[in-house]
Amino acid sequence: MGGRVSDIAIEPRNTAVFFVGLATGGLFKTGDNGVTFDSVFDKQPVQSIGAVAIAPSDSDMVWVGTGEPTDRNSAEWGNGVYRSSDGGSTWQHVGLENSRAIARVIVHPKNPETAYIAALGNLWADGGDRGLFKTTDAGKSWKSALSAPASQSARVGCVDVAMAPDNPEIIYAALYGRRRTPWSFAYGISATNGEDVGGIFKSTNGSGTWKKCSNGLPTLTGKIGLAVTAVNPRIVMAVVQSDEGGASDFTDIHSKRGGVFRSEDGGETWKRTSDLDPRPFYFSQIRIDPANDQRVYLLGFALL
């Protein structure tokens, strides 16, 4: 089970300081650009890390979502969200105890007490805390910001969330259904009795209301990764698992209808730029170079 890294969070004002979250091995911090690391999460009751985020306006405020977001049958699970106000020296559990797996944490650029959590829920059972959650009081309270219809909310969670760098009211989020048993794995419509409720959603009012993005995107979606670039905040990219045209074998890094999609108008329309989607239930991670929106990174067994 060892060896998986779930997330990295870099201090924006001092890039020699960063955190590395491990799928089963806790959280490590370096202050010397990775020459040495200190384990900073050992005293907590869980050691599976799903996501880490440093508040852009206060580098002492660090958020951790526990529970790795992969769909592997050896995936560990967590018990919710933790927050540190002293750079990772001490931690406070701040809710969503039944989220089990958290795929992303993003923090408001000016208010370190406002954060979004993409919670996937229990891989092995229905129910729990699933969907996109928002806090405006440093985790004292949470509200559901986006969830699947009631008929499927027990199996569908939020697998990624991204914020426009120039406007924190603009949020993109991806819903994804999944369910494992010891002998099988179901995702997308196979996990939701045929209802195609996953996909990419956009809010322009801080998660108050949502619109599903569909123009140019495939249906029958599975796991999705999102990225927005600071060079031009209207450029949004996604790596999308889709079973349109048939599912791909897990050894095939090419998708029949899914792959990499790009929008240059804030998610209104999308264009498929590549059929690459390496083993989505492990990866589904895409990043855009902050200085060059033409340079894009896709994670897989190899870096693409």
Backbone bond lengths (Angstrom), bond angles and torsions (degrees), N, CA, C in turn:
res aa  C-N    CA-C-N  psi(-1)  N-CA   C-N-CA  omega(-1)  CA-C   N-CA-C  phi
1 M - - - 1.459 - - 1.511 111.78 -
2 G 1.336 118.58 -14.75 1.453 120.24 -172.98 1.509 112.84 -75.97
3 G 1.321 114.74 168.35 1.458 120.21 169.59 1.497 116.38 102.38
4 R 1.314 118.66 -12.07 1.466 119.05 -175.95 1.521 111.00 -88.89
5 V 1.323 115.81 132.63 1.462 122.93 172.95 1.525 107.88 -103.84
6 S 1.318 116.70 124.71 1.459 120.74 -177.08 1.521 112.78 -86.96
7 D 1.339 117.44 -41.11 1.457 118.54 -172.23 1.520 110.25 -161.01
8 I 1.328 114.79 159.44 1.460 123.52 174.94 1.524 107.47 -132.30
9 A 1.313 117.55 138.08 1.467 122.18 175.39 1.525 108.54 -128.36
10 I 1.325 116.80 123.04 1.465 122.80 -174.76 1.524 109.49 -108.09
11 E 1.321 115.46 133.41 1.465 120.36 177.80 1.531 108.70 -66.64
12 P 1.337 118.46 120.53 1.466 120.05 -171.21 1.524 115.05 -66.39
13 R 1.335 117.32 -26.49 1.465 119.63 -177.68 1.527 113.13 -95.01
14 N 1.315 116.28 -14.23 1.460 121.15 179.20 1.523 107.62 -145.94
15 T 1.319 116.64 91.77 1.458 120.25 -171.58 1.520 113.81 -71.99
16 A 1.341 118.07 -3.42 1.463 120.60 172.48 1.525 111.29 -76.22
17 V 1.334 117.03 -10.36 1.461 122.77 179.20 1.528 108.51 -106.09
18 F 1.328 116.46 121.30 1.459 118.42 175.28 1.522 111.02 -155.84
19 F 1.323 114.38 161.80 1.461 123.42 179.61 1.527 109.34 -110.72
20 V 1.312 115.44 145.51 1.461 122.02 174.79 1.527 107.72 -125.42
21 G 1.339 116.07 120.01 1.453 121.62 179.03 1.515 110.73 -99.50
22 L 1.334 116.53 128.29 1.453 121.87 -177.96 1.527 110.94 -103.84
23 A 1.322 115.12 146.35 1.462 120.31 -175.60 1.518 112.44 -61.70
24 T 1.333 117.39 -33.34 1.467 120.07 -179.49 1.517 112.60 -133.67
25 G 1.338 118.19 3.25 1.456 119.78 -170.19 1.502 116.19 -121.07
26 G 1.333 118.56 17.50 1.450 120.25 175.77 1.519 114.17 86.53
27 L 1.332 115.61 -158.52 1.463 123.11 -173.36 1.524 109.32 -124.80
28 F 1.322 116.25 133.30 1.458 122.02 179.13 1.522 110.33 -120.79
29 K 1.344 115.26 148.47 1.464 121.52 -179.64 1.527 109.28 -128.62
30 T 1.324 115.36 139.02 1.450 121.28 172.82 1.521 109.58 -121.31
31 G 1.314 115.46 144.56 1.463 120.71 174.37 1.504 112.38 -116.08
32 D 1.349 116.30 2.79 1.468 120.28 -176.99 1.533 111.28 -130.15
33 N 1.337 114.77 40.00 1.462 121.13 173.66 1.528 112.68 65.20
34 G 1.327 116.72 29.96 1.449 120.63 174.60 1.507 116.06 91.38
35 V 1.337 117.72 4.39 1.470 119.68 176.45 1.525 109.71 -67.28
36 T 1.323 116.77 -42.63 1.465 121.73 176.05 1.527 109.08 -132.51
37 F 1.319 115.50 153.66 1.465 121.97 179.06 1.522 109.89 -131.94
38 D 1.321 115.75 146.47 1.457 122.44 172.48 1.519 108.99 -117.54
39 S 1.318 116.43 135.89 1.455 121.17 174.18 1.531 108.49 -78.47
40 V 1.321 117.34 123.95 1.467 120.41 -171.52 1.531 113.17 -118.11
41 F 1.348 117.55 7.80 1.469 119.35 -174.45 1.528 111.99 -126.36
42 D 1.330 117.62 10.21 1.462 120.98 -171.42 1.520 114.25 -63.75
43 K 1.318 117.33 -26.04 1.461 119.79 -176.20 1.527 113.04 -83.64
44 Q 1.339 116.61 -3.02 1.459 119.62 -179.15 1.537 110.43 -87.10
45 P 1.328 117.68 157.04 1.472 120.27 -172.61 1.524 114.85 -76.16
46 V 1.324 118.43 -10.80 1.461 121.10 175.87 1.525 108.57 -127.56
47 Q 1.337 115.71 153.52 1.463 120.24 -178.16 1.530 112.29 -125.31
48 S 1.310 117.08 8.31 1.459 120.61 176.50 1.532 109.17 -93.20
49 I 1.329 116.01 119.37 1.463 121.35 -177.75 1.521 109.12 -106.34
50 G 1.327 115.76 132.46 1.461 120.66 177.03 1.506 113.05 -101.80
51 A 1.331 117.42 -41.49 1.464 121.13 -175.14 1.521 110.02 -155.44
52 V 1.329 115.20 148.85 1.461 122.69 179.54 1.528 108.04 -134.41
53 A 1.327 117.01 141.73 1.464 120.82 177.12 1.522 109.52 -147.28
54 I 1.327 116.00 139.01 1.460 123.35 173.23 1.519 107.87 -103.71
55 A 1.316 117.08 131.26 1.465 120.27 179.29 1.529 109.88 -62.63
56 P 1.321 119.11 125.26 1.469 120.71 -177.65 1.520 114.03 -60.35
57 S 1.332 116.83 -29.15 1.463 120.07 -176.87 1.521 113.23 -94.54
58 D 1.333 118.30 -7.46 1.465 121.94 -178.57 1.519 108.03 -153.44
59 S 1.332 117.21 98.49 1.454 120.55 -173.88 1.521 113.26 -69.06
60 D 1.327 118.08 -12.06 1.460 120.47 175.09 1.527 112.14 -77.32
61 M 1.344 116.37 -18.63 1.461 121.18 -178.86 1.522 108.91 -90.13
62 V 1.330 115.68 111.03 1.461 121.86 -178.29 1.528 108.49 -121.11
63 W 1.330 115.20 132.87 1.460 121.80 179.60 1.529 109.30 -111.55
64 V 1.327 116.79 138.68 1.455 122.21 176.99 1.528 108.91 -130.31
65 G 1.325 115.28 128.90 1.456 121.42 170.40 1.512 108.43 -103.73
66 T 1.322 118.11 123.15 1.460 121.00 -175.13 1.530 111.22 -91.39
67 G 1.328 114.76 155.67 1.461 121.73 -179.86 1.515 111.72 96.38
68 E 1.332 117.06 111.51 1.463 119.20 -176.59 1.533 110.75 -67.42
69 P 1.334 117.32 144.31 1.466 120.32 -173.34 1.514 115.06 -92.28
70 T 1.333 119.60 9.48 1.457 119.60 176.39 1.523 110.02 -74.02
71 D 1.337 115.19 163.22 1.464 120.40 -178.27 1.524 111.87 -103.03
72 R 1.312 116.51 14.05 1.447 121.46 -178.61 1.526 110.85 -65.06
73 N 1.350 116.95 147.10 1.465 118.33 -179.19 1.524 112.88 -71.43
74 S 1.335 117.52 -7.45 1.466 120.85 174.04 1.521 111.72 -101.81
75 A 1.336 117.77 10.44 1.459 120.64 -177.41 1.525 110.85 -64.29
76 E 1.325 115.60 132.81 1.462 120.63 173.81 1.536 109.66 -79.81
77 W 1.328 116.27 168.46 1.458 120.12 179.29 1.525 110.57 -131.39
78 G 1.324 114.53 162.93 1.451 120.92 -177.84 1.518 112.11 -117.69
79 N 1.323 115.31 -167.66 1.467 120.53 -179.14 1.518 111.63 -133.95
80 G 1.341 117.39 32.61 1.448 119.40 172.74 1.513 114.65 115.50
81 V 1.330 115.16 -149.75 1.458 122.99 -170.03 1.522 110.41 -110.07
82 Y 1.330 115.33 140.70 1.463 122.05 174.44 1.523 108.82 -123.78
83 R 1.335 114.47 151.09 1.461 119.93 179.18 1.526 109.08 -136.86
84 S 1.332 115.36 138.49 1.455 121.84 174.05 1.517 108.90 -117.83
85 S 1.312 116.56 138.70 1.459 121.11 176.46 1.525 111.82 -109.27
86 D 1.353 116.29 8.77 1.458 119.92 -179.64 1.532 111.34 -133.02
87 G 1.335 115.17 38.77 1.455 119.63 174.57 1.510 115.64 70.57
88 G 1.324 118.02 22.43 1.454 121.59 176.89 1.516 115.37 98.32
89 S 1.342 117.97 4.14 1.471 119.80 178.92 1.525 111.59 -72.24
90 T 1.334 116.23 -41.62 1.460 121.28 177.61 1.521 108.45 -131.99
91 W 1.359 115.58 158.75 1.459 120.70 -174.09 1.523 110.73 -134.75
92 Q 1.300 114.54 149.85 1.459 122.11 175.68 1.523 108.30 -127.56
93 H 1.327 116.33 130.03 1.463 120.20 175.49 1.525 108.50 -76.01
94 V 1.340 116.63 127.57 1.475 119.35 -171.96 1.526 112.64 -126.53
95 G 1.335 117.14 29.85 1.453 117.61 167.01 1.519 116.46 114.16
96 L 1.358 113.69 -173.08 1.464 124.57 -176.05 1.527 110.80 53.73
97 E 1.323 114.77 47.25 1.461 121.52 -173.64 1.525 112.34 -61.96
98 N 1.338 117.60 -26.65 1.456 121.06 -176.56 1.524 113.03 -100.80
99 S 1.322 116.91 20.37 1.466 120.33 179.21 1.527 112.27 -76.30
100 R 1.317 117.59 -27.39 1.475 124.87 175.16 1.530 114.54 64.29
101 A 1.338 118.69 -45.60 1.465 121.66 179.43 1.519 109.02 -141.07
102 I 1.342 116.67 128.28 1.468 121.71 -179.02 1.525 107.90 -122.04
103 A 1.324 115.16 122.32 1.461 121.06 -172.51 1.523 113.53 -92.78
104 R 1.330 118.43 -24.31 1.459 119.59 -177.46 1.529 109.97 -159.24
105 V 1.321 114.99 144.92 1.460 123.13 170.20 1.524 107.39 -126.72
106 I 1.322 117.94 128.28 1.463 120.58 171.17 1.523 108.41 -126.56
107 V 1.329 115.17 143.84 1.463 121.75 -175.22 1.520 108.96 -118.01
108 H 1.313 115.46 141.44 1.463 122.18 178.55 1.529 109.79 -55.94
109 P 1.336 118.78 137.73 1.468 120.07 -174.92 1.526 114.74 -66.55
110 K 1.332 118.47 -23.29 1.462 121.04 -177.52 1.526 113.76 -115.47
111 N 1.314 117.01 -21.73 1.469 120.93 -177.94 1.523 108.99 -118.24
112 P 1.329 118.37 103.24 1.468 120.45 -176.12 1.516 114.16 -68.72
113 E 1.346 117.70 -9.44 1.456 120.43 179.13 1.525 112.72 -91.45
114 T 1.332 116.71 -3.95 1.463 120.95 177.97 1.522 109.31 -105.48
115 A 1.335 115.24 123.44 1.464 120.26 -176.84 1.522 109.73 -146.35
116 Y 1.327 114.09 155.77 1.458 122.44 174.43 1.521 108.98 -116.13
117 I 1.332 115.90 141.94 1.459 122.60 -179.88 1.523 108.48 -124.73
118 A 1.331 116.64 124.65 1.458 121.87 173.98 1.518 108.52 -93.80
119 A 1.329 116.22 105.07 1.469 122.05 -174.21 1.523 110.08 -106.06
120 L 1.337 115.63 127.39 1.464 121.14 -178.68 1.517 113.02 -91.41
121 G 1.313 117.98 -25.05 1.452 120.40 -178.78 1.525 112.94 84.18
122 N 1.312 114.43 -177.95 1.456 122.72 -176.42 1.527 110.70 -66.76
123 L 1.331 116.38 127.72 1.461 121.32 177.61 1.520 111.92 -71.05
124 W 1.331 116.96 -25.15 1.466 121.85 -168.85 1.531 113.95 -107.07
125 A 1.315 118.42 -11.23 1.465 120.35 -175.86 1.525 110.09 -148.92
126 D 1.308 115.52 158.01 1.461 120.98 178.98 1.525 110.73 -74.70
127 G 1.340 114.26 163.80 1.453 120.29 171.94 1.513 113.65 87.88
128 G 1.325 115.35 -167.96 1.464 121.40 -179.95 1.519 112.04 89.14
129 D 1.326 115.18 -170.52 1.469 121.75 -179.34 1.522 108.89 -86.45
130 R 1.329 116.76 109.03 1.466 122.04 -177.48 1.523 110.05 -131.87
131 G 1.327 115.46 144.25 1.451 120.73 177.07 1.520 110.68 113.54
132 L 1.319 115.17 -166.66 1.456 121.47 177.56 1.521 109.26 -95.24
133 F 1.338 116.08 128.56 1.461 121.60 179.91 1.523 109.56 -118.71
134 K 1.326 115.09 150.87 1.461 121.01 -178.66 1.524 109.94 -131.65
135 T 1.336 115.31 138.68 1.462 120.98 171.02 1.520 108.90 -124.25
136 T 1.308 116.42 146.04 1.468 121.57 174.78 1.523 111.10 -121.01
137 D 1.348 116.74 6.53 1.467 120.82 -177.26 1.523 111.19 -132.93
138 A 1.332 115.69 38.83 1.474 122.10 175.37 1.518 113.12 63.23
139 G 1.334 116.82 28.15 1.452 120.62 175.24 1.508 115.70 93.85
140 K 1.328 117.41 2.06 1.472 118.60 176.40 1.520 110.57 -63.34
141 S 1.323 115.84 -33.99 1.460 120.87 177.44 1.525 108.78 -143.15
142 W 1.337 115.34 153.14 1.453 122.19 179.82 1.518 109.46 -131.28
143 K 1.301 115.86 147.46 1.458 119.05 172.07 1.524 108.63 -128.63
144 S 1.328 114.67 147.64 1.451 119.96 176.74 1.522 108.80 -70.85
145 A 1.340 116.40 121.49 1.461 121.38 -178.30 1.520 111.99 -97.64
146 L 1.331 117.69 -30.38 1.463 122.36 179.07 1.515 108.10 -158.40
147 S 1.325 115.38 131.54 1.456 120.47 177.89 1.514 109.18 -148.33
148 A 1.322 116.18 165.85 1.447 121.67 177.75 1.532 110.03 -73.28
149 P 1.327 117.11 163.91 1.472 118.82 173.59 1.521 111.16 -53.40
150 A 1.315 116.05 153.81 1.463 121.37 -174.52 1.525 112.44 -54.62
151 S 1.332 117.02 -32.63 1.465 120.10 -177.92 1.523 112.38 -65.72
152 Q 1.356 117.24 -21.19 1.454 120.36 -176.23 1.523 113.38 -126.90
153 S 1.304 118.09 6.36 1.463 120.91 -174.85 1.523 112.63 -66.78
154 A 1.325 118.07 -17.35 1.467 120.78 -179.61 1.523 112.49 -77.58
155 R 1.359 117.14 -15.59 1.464 119.57 -178.04 1.529 113.10 -123.77
156 V 1.301 117.67 -7.95 1.470 120.96 -175.27 1.519 109.15 -109.66
157 G 1.344 116.10 128.02 1.452 121.54 176.88 1.512 111.18 -123.03
158 C 1.312 115.44 -173.17 1.469 122.01 177.18 1.521 107.93 -102.94
159 V 1.336 115.93 125.79 1.459 120.69 -174.35 1.524 113.10 -102.40
160 D 1.335 117.83 -16.34 1.463 119.35 175.91 1.524 109.16 -162.89
161 V 1.336 114.75 156.00 1.458 121.90 177.23 1.519 107.94 -149.31
162 A 1.330 115.94 140.37 1.468 121.96 179.98 1.516 108.81 -139.79
163 M 1.333 115.75 150.58 1.457 122.30 -177.34 1.525 109.49 -119.88
164 A 1.325 116.88 139.37 1.458 120.29 175.06 1.525 109.20 -64.75
165 P 1.320 119.10 128.56 1.470 120.73 -173.73 1.518 114.37 -67.49
166 D 1.320 117.90 -18.47 1.463 120.36 -179.31 1.517 113.16 -101.04
167 N 1.343 117.27 -6.88 1.458 120.35 -175.76 1.526 109.27 -154.54
168 P 1.332 118.69 102.03 1.464 120.93 -176.96 1.528 113.68 -68.85
169 E 1.314 117.26 -5.21 1.466 119.81 175.51 1.528 111.59 -78.95
170 I 1.330 117.11 -18.34 1.463 121.41 -178.46 1.529 108.71 -94.27
171 I 1.326 114.79 115.52 1.457 121.96 -175.71 1.527 109.04 -126.14
172 Y 1.322 115.50 137.67 1.467 121.79 171.94 1.523 108.05 -115.23
173 A 1.319 116.61 137.14 1.457 120.54 -179.07 1.521 109.64 -142.73
174 A 1.326 115.83 152.19 1.465 121.32 -178.70 1.525 109.45 -123.45
175 L 1.335 115.93 129.01 1.459 122.06 175.87 1.522 109.78 -98.54
176 Y 1.346 114.84 146.88 1.466 120.64 -172.82 1.521 109.06 -153.82
177 G 1.339 115.99 129.06 1.450 121.31 176.72 1.512 111.50 -101.92
178 R 1.335 116.42 141.49 1.465 120.89 -179.29 1.517 110.00 -155.75
179 R 1.326 116.11 155.20 1.466 120.75 175.85 1.518 109.35 -163.00
180 R 1.325 116.62 129.33 1.456 122.13 177.96 1.516 110.89 -112.53
181 T 1.326 114.26 149.97 1.458 122.20 163.07 1.529 105.68 -125.98
182 P 1.320 118.89 172.68 1.468 118.67 178.14 1.535 113.26 -60.65
183 W 1.337 117.13 -20.22 1.464 119.86 -174.45 1.537 113.39 -117.57
184 S 1.332 118.21 2.78 1.461 117.93 -176.04 1.521 110.48 -157.07
185 F 1.327 114.63 166.54 1.461 121.09 173.45 1.522 108.61 -141.99
186 A 1.320 116.43 126.35 1.459 122.49 178.45 1.518 109.32 -117.50
187 Y 1.333 116.74 139.53 1.469 121.61 178.45 1.519 108.26 -143.37
188 G 1.328 115.67 163.44 1.460 119.08 179.08 1.509 111.57 58.98
189 I 1.340 116.06 -137.73 1.470 119.15 -175.95 1.521 112.19 -67.93
190 S 1.318 118.34 -22.16 1.466 119.08 178.00 1.522 111.44 -69.95
191 A 1.332 116.23 -19.34 1.466 120.42 177.93 1.526 112.16 -97.01
192 T 1.335 117.15 -8.05 1.471 120.51 -173.14 1.520 112.41 -125.36
193 N 1.314 116.89 29.59 1.471 121.77 176.84 1.525 112.64 54.86
194 G 1.339 115.88 36.45 1.458 119.91 175.52 1.513 115.52 88.13
195 E 1.322 118.62 -5.83 1.464 120.91 178.95 1.530 109.81 -81.45
196 D 1.331 116.51 123.70 1.466 121.13 -178.22 1.532 108.75 -91.42
197 V 1.327 115.68 81.90 1.468 120.52 -172.84 1.528 112.76 -105.24
198 G 1.335 117.40 -4.76 1.454 119.76 178.85 1.516 111.74 -79.58
199 G 1.339 115.79 -177.42 1.452 120.27 177.90 1.513 112.50 129.85
200 I 1.344 114.93 -171.15 1.465 122.72 -177.59 1.522 109.28 -102.75
201 F 1.333 115.24 134.84 1.459 121.54 -178.85 1.530 109.20 -126.23
202 K 1.331 115.98 149.53 1.461 121.08 -179.08 1.527 110.60 -128.45
203 S 1.327 115.42 137.95 1.459 122.21 172.87 1.517 109.05 -121.74
204 T 1.315 116.61 140.48 1.469 121.48 176.71 1.522 111.94 -111.89
205 N 1.324 116.14 7.24 1.469 119.49 -178.86 1.529 111.20 -134.17
206 G 1.319 115.28 43.95 1.456 119.63 174.42 1.492 114.95 64.40
207 S 1.322 117.55 35.01 1.460 126.62 176.91 1.526 112.97 82.89
208 G 1.339 117.13 12.68 1.462 119.21 177.65 1.514 112.02 -67.97
209 T 1.326 116.93 -45.32 1.463 123.17 176.92 1.518 108.87 -136.02
210 W 1.340 115.28 160.27 1.462 120.77 -174.58 1.526 111.32 -135.57
211 K 1.323 114.78 150.79 1.455 122.43 173.20 1.525 107.82 -129.94
212 K 1.319 116.42 133.23 1.461 119.67 179.27 1.522 109.77 -78.19
213 C 1.326 116.21 132.45 1.464 121.72 176.24 1.529 108.09 -83.80
214 S 1.330 116.50 128.96 1.466 118.54 -176.10 1.518 113.89 -141.34
215 N 1.317 118.91 -23.67 1.458 121.99 -173.15 1.527 110.82 -68.83
216 G 1.326 116.19 102.94 1.454 121.27 -179.19 1.505 114.47 98.62
217 L 1.333 117.92 -8.32 1.460 121.96 -179.85 1.524 110.79 -96.12
218 P 1.332 117.83 150.44 1.467 120.29 178.41 1.520 111.64 -76.71
219 T 1.323 115.01 164.49 1.459 121.65 171.54 1.528 108.52 -97.61
220 L 1.324 116.44 -169.99 1.472 122.48 178.81 1.523 110.88 51.43
221 T 1.322 115.68 46.67 1.459 120.22 -172.95 1.522 111.88 -82.26
222 G 1.344 113.69 153.51 1.453 122.62 173.46 1.510 109.04 -115.70
223 K 1.324 115.82 -123.77 1.459 120.64 -176.82 1.527 110.34 -76.54
224 I 1.342 116.20 143.09 1.463 122.45 -174.34 1.525 109.27 -136.66
225 G 1.331 116.38 139.07 1.461 122.13 172.23 1.516 110.00 -117.73
226 L 1.335 117.39 145.54 1.461 123.42 -173.35 1.524 112.02 -124.43
227 A 1.332 115.78 151.94 1.461 121.50 173.59 1.523 109.38 -154.33
228 V 1.349 115.46 141.17 1.465 122.76 174.17 1.522 106.96 -124.50
229 T 1.321 117.04 140.80 1.455 119.43 -176.66 1.527 112.09 -102.63
230 A 1.334 114.96 143.32 1.461 120.88 178.08 1.528 112.02 -75.03
231 V 1.333 117.23 -21.42 1.464 120.00 179.42 1.522 110.70 -61.28
232 N 1.335 115.07 -43.98 1.459 122.23 177.66 1.519 107.32 -146.77
233 P 1.328 117.99 100.66 1.466 120.80 -173.39 1.522 114.44 -61.78
234 R 1.324 118.20 -10.64 1.460 119.78 176.59 1.530 111.63 -82.58
235 I 1.327 116.50 -8.15 1.453 119.91 177.55 1.527 109.13 -89.71
236 V 1.323 115.41 118.38 1.460 123.01 179.22 1.526 106.94 -124.17
237 M 1.322 116.18 137.50 1.457 119.82 177.02 1.521 109.98 -127.84
238 A 1.315 114.36 153.16 1.464 120.21 -177.81 1.518 109.51 -145.89
239 V 1.316 116.07 144.91 1.463 121.15 166.62 1.524 105.69 -107.21
240 V 1.329 115.39 122.30 1.462 121.82 -166.94 1.525 110.08 -122.40
241 Q 1.309 116.19 122.92 1.453 121.02 169.76 1.521 108.51 -82.32
242 S 1.315 116.88 130.73 1.459 120.97 179.06 1.518 109.47 -143.76
243 D 1.334 115.09 142.16 1.464 120.79 176.62 1.523 112.00 -101.93
244 E 1.336 116.68 12.14 1.467 118.28 171.27 1.527 108.72 -58.68
245 G 1.314 116.84 132.34 1.453 120.47 -178.56 1.510 113.39 79.71
246 G 1.327 117.02 0.59 1.454 120.98 179.60 1.512 111.95 109.25
247 A 1.316 115.41 149.55 1.464 120.72 179.82 1.523 110.08 -75.42
248 S 1.325 115.37 150.91 1.456 121.23 177.44 1.522 110.12 -94.19
249 D 1.328 115.99 148.30 1.452 120.15 173.77 1.527 109.66 -63.88
250 F 1.332 116.53 147.23 1.465 118.66 -174.15 1.525 112.58 -65.06
251 T 1.336 117.56 -18.76 1.464 119.85 178.32 1.524 112.49 -83.80
252 D 1.332 116.97 -10.26 1.462 121.37 -177.26 1.527 109.08 -94.08
253 I 1.315 117.81 122.16 1.465 120.17 -178.64 1.526 111.82 -85.80
254 H 1.326 117.41 1.37 1.461 121.81 179.52 1.534 109.78 -105.19
255 S 1.321 116.16 141.66 1.457 122.26 -179.37 1.530 109.75 -111.26
256 K 1.324 116.30 145.51 1.467 119.93 -178.75 1.529 112.27 -68.47
257 R 1.319 117.93 -41.18 1.466 120.91 -179.76 1.536 112.80 -128.65
258 G 1.324 116.48 -15.45 1.448 120.28 178.63 1.512 111.32 -87.82
259 G 1.327 115.57 -158.45 1.451 120.45 179.98 1.516 111.66 122.37
260 V 1.321 116.36 -147.21 1.458 122.95 -177.12 1.530 109.17 -97.65
261 F 1.325 115.28 130.54 1.464 121.80 179.76 1.519 109.33 -125.52
262 R 1.342 115.22 149.03 1.464 121.47 -176.68 1.526 109.56 -133.63
263 S 1.319 114.99 134.75 1.459 121.74 173.07 1.514 108.69 -120.15
264 E 1.317 116.45 135.40 1.470 121.00 177.87 1.519 111.87 -114.03
265 D 1.335 115.90 12.70 1.459 120.20 178.52 1.526 111.43 -132.11
266 G 1.329 115.23 38.71 1.461 119.80 175.76 1.509 114.83 68.12
267 G 1.322 117.11 31.31 1.455 120.54 175.39 1.506 115.93 90.76
268 E 1.325 117.09 2.49 1.470 119.14 -179.72 1.526 110.86 -71.76
269 T 1.328 117.25 -43.99 1.455 121.92 177.22 1.522 109.01 -131.55
270 W 1.341 115.25 151.38 1.452 121.43 -176.08 1.515 110.00 -132.01
271 K 1.321 115.32 149.30 1.452 121.77 176.31 1.525 108.87 -129.19
272 R 1.317 115.38 134.19 1.464 119.97 177.10 1.524 109.11 -76.34
273 T 1.329 115.76 123.44 1.462 120.30 -178.07 1.518 112.57 -106.51
274 S 1.330 117.85 -16.62 1.457 121.26 -178.55 1.522 108.95 -161.77
275 D 1.335 116.05 151.58 1.462 119.86 175.73 1.524 112.21 -93.75
276 L 1.327 117.45 8.51 1.465 121.23 -177.36 1.530 111.46 -72.42
277 D 1.313 115.72 129.89 1.469 122.40 173.42 1.526 108.36 -156.07
278 P 1.346 116.88 76.40 1.470 120.32 -173.33 1.523 112.22 -67.53
279 R 1.289 115.94 125.31 1.475 125.71 178.21 1.531 113.34 22.74
280 P 1.325 116.01 76.53 1.470 120.02 -168.41 1.521 115.00 -58.74
281 F 1.339 118.85 -32.76 1.470 117.10 -174.28 1.521 112.37 -71.45
282 Y 1.335 117.28 -13.35 1.455 121.13 171.23 1.532 111.66 -93.59
283 F 1.329 117.21 -40.67 1.458 120.55 -164.44 1.536 112.25 -111.84
284 S 1.332 117.96 -93.62 1.476 121.64 -177.61 1.531 111.23 54.20
285 Q 1.331 115.14 49.47 1.460 121.62 179.57 1.527 109.08 -126.65
286 I 1.318 116.40 128.95 1.463 122.04 -179.69 1.518 108.41 -134.72
287 R 1.344 116.90 141.79 1.468 122.02 179.59 1.525 109.42 -138.14
288 I 1.320 115.54 146.05 1.458 122.35 177.89 1.518 108.73 -112.06
289 D 1.330 116.35 133.34 1.461 121.02 176.40 1.529 108.65 -56.49
290 P 1.342 118.81 125.47 1.474 120.17 -176.72 1.519 114.19 -66.21
291 A 1.333 117.19 -14.74 1.466 120.20 -179.98 1.525 113.12 -107.05
292 N 1.341 117.07 -8.85 1.461 120.11 -175.51 1.526 108.89 -151.68
293 D 1.323 116.76 103.44 1.463 119.65 -174.72 1.528 112.91 -70.98
294 Q 1.336 118.17 -7.46 1.464 121.06 176.71 1.534 111.60 -84.00
295 R 1.316 116.77 -16.33 1.461 120.86 179.88 1.527 108.63 -98.42
296 V 1.323 115.49 114.79 1.460 122.02 -174.17 1.523 108.60 -127.69
297 Y 1.322 115.73 141.32 1.466 122.12 -179.74 1.523 109.72 -114.28
298 L 1.323 115.20 135.45 1.459 122.30 178.44 1.521 108.30 -125.07
299 L 1.321 116.44 124.77 1.456 120.37 -178.82 1.523 111.19 -85.48
300 G 1.322 115.26 141.61 1.443 122.85 174.70 1.511 108.71 -160.57
301 F 1.322 117.91 -155.46 1.459 119.04 173.10 1.533 109.50 -63.57
302 A 1.323 116.33 -29.62 1.465 123.41 169.85 1.525 107.45 -120.29
303 L 1.322 116.66 157.12 1.464 121.52 176.48 1.521 108.44 -83.80
304 L 1.323 116.36 124.84 1.459 122.21 -177.36 1.523 109.93 -109.63
